[in-house]
Amino acid sequence: MEDKKKSIQRIFNLCLEIQMKGEGVDGFPFISFSSANYGNLADVYIMENGFKKDGTYDATYNLDEPVTRINCEFQLKEILKALKGGDLDCTQE
């Protein structure tokens, strides 16, 4: 089993890659990665169609458990694949 630190670092890199492609508004995916040394080690929050004030997240991941990290990584890769392929309805590059 892969160690937790490497898995979380890979997820962070995916989040960062998405974030570097555009701002999370107007249909561009909003991705938030948070880390703390109290409570949850790391969390990812996703709004697939951009940030909406008082909106609900399409997905939230507490990265403590291996299966959650696998699911989060899968969803981030799907978002990134859609961004690279131009399959998202975004007004940004």
Order of alpha helices (4+ residues) and beta strands (2+ residues): alpha-beta-beta-beta-alpha
